[in-house]
């Protein structure tokens, strides 16, 4: 049985993880977009922030994308997009503003399938707002620039500090595992043709390697 102590992290690990957390966030200035995509995940903070941005008038149309969550299959049994849509509607987003893409199984599919849904709805997209979990911004950006290069991409996530996000999730080790796993994908996906290359600063890469050595590896790619 896993104990609370085993799921917590040390102050030193927290500092190294914070470097990676900061790197994953793109720091884009929010502005009007032709449409938004809420990327599927285990985090209801995504549809909640989508609802907030829609109320602010940043976009007229919103696609929620994602099938069943592979790492948390019991959390959204009818699929991420379906549950995200319901959550956004409950927060006041009008039904006609929300499109559904329930089949994607990875980020590349999130983008390409959502692009098709928007095209079928007759929505021309020049500027796209991507809403994701905070540590997924950079990977989402790099993927979209690869598979939808003609779109101008703005990345957004709920404005949470790292320590606040740790408290929100309630499992410090899991969060760091996810930070490390996403950084591995930022590094490896360009070699596989899934994303554009991103420069990784030396201190961020060193933090990544040391956290791997500390055993934060449950979200790595299967190789």
C-alpha positions in Angstrom: 0.0 0.0 0.0 1.3 3.4 -1.0 1.7 5.8 1.9 1.4 9.6 2.0 5.1 9.9 2.7 6.0 7.8 -0.4 3.8 10.2 -2.5 5.4 13.4 -1.3 8.6 15.0 -2.6 11.6 16.6 -1.0 12.3 20.4 -1.1 15.2 19.7 -3.5 13.0 17.7 -5.8 10.4 20.4 -5.6 12.9 23.0 -6.8 14.1 20.8 -9.7 10.5 20.0 -10.7 9.6 23.7 -10.6 12.3 24.3 -13.3 10.5 21.8 -15.5 7.1 23.2 -14.6 8.2 26.7 -15.7 9.7 25.4 -18.9 6.5 23.6 -19.9 4.5 26.8 -19.8 4.7 29.0 -22.9 3.9 32.3 -21.4 1.7 33.4 -24.3 -0.4 36.5 -24.0 -4.1 35.6 -24.3 -6.1 37.3 -27.0 -9.0 36.7 -29.3 -9.0 33.4 -31.4 -11.3 32.0 -34.0 -11.7 28.8 -32.0 -10.4 27.0 -28.9 -9.6 23.3 -28.3 -9.9 22.0 -24.8 -7.4 19.1 -24.7 -8.6 16.0 -22.9 -6.9 14.9 -19.7 -7.7 13.8 -16.1 -8.1 17.5 -15.0 -11.4 19.3 -14.9 -9.5 22.5 -14.5 -9.3 22.4 -18.4 -13.0 22.8 -19.1 -13.4 25.1 -16.1 -10.8 27.5 -17.6 -12.3 27.1 -21.1 -15.6 28.3 -19.6 -13.9 31.3 -18.0 -12.2 32.2 -21.3 -15.4 31.9 -23.2 -17.2 34.2 -20.8 -14.4 36.7 -21.4 -15.3 36.6 -25.1 -12.0 35.2 -26.4 -13.5 32.7 -28.8 -16.9 31.8 -30.3 -16.4 28.1 -30.8 -14.9 25.4 -28.5 -14.0 21.8 -29.3 -13.5 19.3 -26.4 -11.3 16.5 -27.7 -10.5 13.1 -26.1 -11.7 9.6 -25.7 -11.3 7.5 -22.5 -8.3 8.5 -20.4 -5.7 5.7 -20.6 -4.1 6.4 -17.2 -7.4 7.1 -15.3 -10.0 4.9 -17.1 -12.5 5.1 -14.3 -12.4 8.9 -14.0 -14.3 9.8 -17.2 -15.9 6.5 -18.3 -17.8 8.1 -21.2 -14.6 9.8 -22.5 -12.8 13.0 -21.6 -14.5 15.1 -24.3 -18.0 14.1 -23.2 -17.3 14.9 -19.5 -15.5 18.1 -20.3 -18.4 19.3 -22.4 -20.9 18.5 -19.6 -18.7 20.4 -17.1 -18.5 23.4 -19.4 -22.2 23.5 -20.0 -22.8 23.3 -16.2 -20.6 26.4 -15.9 -22.7 28.4 -18.4 -21.1 27.8 -21.8 -24.0 27.7 -24.3 -24.6 24.3 -26.0 -24.3 25.8 -29.5 -20.7 27.0 -28.7 -19.4 23.5 -27.9 -18.3 20.9 -30.4 -17.4 17.4 -29.5 -14.4 15.2 -30.7 -14.7 11.9 -28.7 -12.2 9.7 -30.5 -8.7 11.1 -30.0 -6.2 8.9 -28.2 -3.1 11.2 -28.3 -2.3 14.9 -28.7 -1.7 14.7 -32.4 -5.1 13.2 -32.9 -6.6 15.8 -30.5 -5.4 18.5 -32.9 -6.0 16.8 -36.3 -9.5 15.4 -35.4 -10.5 18.8 -33.9 -9.4 20.6 -37.0 -11.7 18.3 -39.0 -14.6 18.9 -36.6 -14.1 22.7 -37.0 -13.9 22.4 -40.7 -17.1 20.3 -40.9 -18.8 23.0 -38.8 -17.7 25.7 -41.4 -15.4 27.5 -38.9 -12.3 29.0 -40.5 -9.4 29.0 -38.1 -6.5 31.3 -38.4 -5.8 31.8 -34.7 -6.3 28.8 -32.4 -6.4 28.9 -28.6 -5.2 25.6 -27.0 -6.3 25.0 -23.4 -4.5 22.2 -21.6 -3.1 21.2 -18.2 -0.3 23.7 -17.1 2.5 21.2 -17.7 1.2 20.2 -21.2 1.4 23.7 -22.9 4.8 23.2 -24.6 4.0 19.7 -25.9 0.7 20.9 -27.2 2.3 23.8 -28.9 5.0 21.7 -30.5 2.5 19.2 -31.7 0.2 21.7 -33.2 3.0 23.5 -35.0 3.8 20.2 -36.6 0.3 19.0 -37.6 -1.4 22.3 -38.2 1.4 24.7 -39.1 -0.8 27.3 -40.8 -2.7 28.1 -37.6 -1.4 30.7 -35.2 -1.3 29.0 -31.8 -1.9 30.6 -28.4 -1.4 28.3 -25.4 -3.3 28.7 -22.2 -3.9 26.9 -18.9 -5.4 27.6 -15.5 -3.2 30.2 -13.8 -1.9 28.1 -10.9 1.4 28.3 -9.2 3.3 25.0 -8.9 2.7 24.5 -5.2 -1.0 25.3 -5.7 -1.2 22.7 -8.5 0.4 20.1 -6.3 -2.2 20.7 -3.6 -5.0 20.6 -6.2 -3.9 17.2 -7.5 -3.0 15.9 -4.1 -0.3 13.5 -5.3 3.1 15.2 -5.5 4.9 12.2 -7.0 2.3 11.8 -9.7 2.6 15.4 -10.7 6.4 15.2 -11.0 6.1 11.9 -12.9 3.9 13.8 -15.3 6.3 16.7 -15.6 9.1 14.4 -16.4 7.1 12.3 -18.8 5.9 15.4 -20.8 9.5 16.7 -21.0 10.6 13.3 -22.4 8.0 13.7 -25.1 9.1 17.2 -25.9 12.6 15.8 -26.4 11.7 12.6 -28.2 8.6 13.4 -30.3 10.5 15.5 -32.9 12.6 12.5 -33.7 9.5 10.5 -34.4 7.9 13.2 -36.5 5.2 14.0 -34.0 6.2 17.6 -33.1 8.6 20.4 -33.9 11.9 20.6 -32.0 12.1 22.8 -28.8 15.2 24.0 -27.2 15.7 22.6 -23.7 17.9 24.7 -21.5 20.8 23.0 -19.7 19.4 23.5 -16.2 16.0 22.1 -17.2 17.7 19.0 -18.8 19.8 18.5 -15.7 16.8 18.7 -13.5 15.0 16.1 -15.8 18.0 13.7 -15.6 18.3 13.9 -11.9 14.5 13.4 -11.3 14.7 10.3 -13.5 17.5 9.0 -11.3 15.3 9.7 -8.3 12.7 7.4 -9.8 10.1 9.8 -11.2 9.5 7.6 -14.3 6.0 6.2 -14.2 4.8 8.4 -17.1 7.7 7.7 -19.5 7.2 6.4 -23.1 7.2 2.7 -23.6 10.4 1.9 -25.5 
